[in-house]
Amino acid sequence: MAFWFVYSIIAILCIILTALPLVGYCDCAEWVKIAVYVFLFVAWFSPILIWNWQTKKNISLKLYSIMAKTGYFLEGFAFLLMMTLLIRDAVWWFLYYFSNGWLIISPLKNNIIAEANLITVACVLVISLYGVYAAEKLPKVLRYVFKDARIKQNLKVLVASDLHINKTTSPLKVKAWVEYFNSLHADAVLMVGDIADDVSKDIKKQIAELKKIKAPHGIYYVLGNHETYFNPFDWEARFASLGWQILHNSGANIENSGVYIAGVPDDRAFNIDVRQSVRNRKNEYTILMSHLPTIIDKAKEQGIDLLVSGHTHGGQIFPFNWLTKIGNAGMVAGFYEVGATKVLISRGTGYWGPPMRIGASGDVMLIELKPE
C-alpha cells in the first residue's frame, strides 16, 4: 500500500512535468489540453489497476493480457516522453541563452513549441516501438572465461535471470527461451531469481516448458524478490518438482569438477547466510548465486570466487541505469571485480513493467570454467 501511495505522488509530479511543456505554454484548444491530461493520467495510473486485476477471476486472460501490455506500454511511453521533453527543453534553453538568441529560435514562440512537441511525440513513439522489439527479441549471449587451478575439468555454465514469467507470457515464448538455452549446450544452468512473477497455479503451462531445459550437471535456482510476492515456498517447491536444485542458504558441488555452487535467497524477504551456504565446500572454486548483487561484501568475507546476480535489468530503460547503479553497490550489469571476488550481473532475459528495453538489451551469460 505504501509503495502505491509513493508511486501515486511520483506519477502526479510526472504528469505535471510532461503536461506543462506539451500544452502549458502554447495556444491550443481547451479540449486538447484536457485530452493530454487524461492520456497522461491513464498512462501513469494504469499499473495500479493492472496490479489489482492480476488476481481477479472475473477477467478473461486475453482481456487482462491486452490491458496489461497496453497499460504498461503507455507508462513506458509517458516516462520516455517526460524525459525527452525535459532534456530537450534544458538543451534548448541553454543554447538559446548562451547564443543570445542569435543561433537558436526562442523556445517561447507558440508555433515553434507546437511543432517541436509534435516532432518530439513522434520520435518518442518510434523509440518506444523499438524498445518493444528489443524487449521481445531473444537475449544476447555474453561469454566469459575463468581459469583456476582448483577447477578439474572444463565446464560451461549458463546464467539466466529475470524471465518474469506471468500470465501474459505466452508458453510459446517460454518454449523459445528454453530452446535457445539448450542450443548453448551448457553443462549446468544457474537460474538467479525472478524467474516467475505470478501465482504458480496461473502459469502452469509456462512453467512446464522450463522442465525441458537440459543440463547434465544440473539446474540450480535461488529466489528473487518477485517470487517472494507470490508465496516463495510454493515457488521453491514448484521449481524443485522440475528437478531443479533449490539453494536456500545452501550449496552443492558439481561432482569431480572442483566447482562448488552456493546460493542465497532474496535478502529483503529472508535472512541470508552466505557462511551457511558454503559450509560443505572443500578446496573448490566457489560460485555464489544471489538475485541481488548488493551482498558483495558478505561474499568477499566468505572468499567467494564468483558472484552471479541479476535483478538490475541493466536499468531496462535509459536513464534508469544511473539510478540502478546507485541502488546496487555501484554495479549495473556485466563484469566487475571487488577485491578477490569477481561479479557477473545479468540484465535478464525478460522485462518488468513497460514491455520495452532501451539501452539495456536482455542477456544470458555463458561462463567457461577451465583448469589453470
Helices and strands as residue ranges (DSSP letters): H 2-19, I 20-24, H 30-53, H 61-98, H 110-136, E 140-148, E 155-160, H 171-182, E 188-191, G 200-202, H 204-210, E 219-221, G 227-230, H 232-240, E 245-246, E 250-254, E 259-264, H 274-277, E 285-290, G 293-295, H 296-301, E 306-309, G 313-315, H 320-327, E 334-338, E 341-345, E 363-371
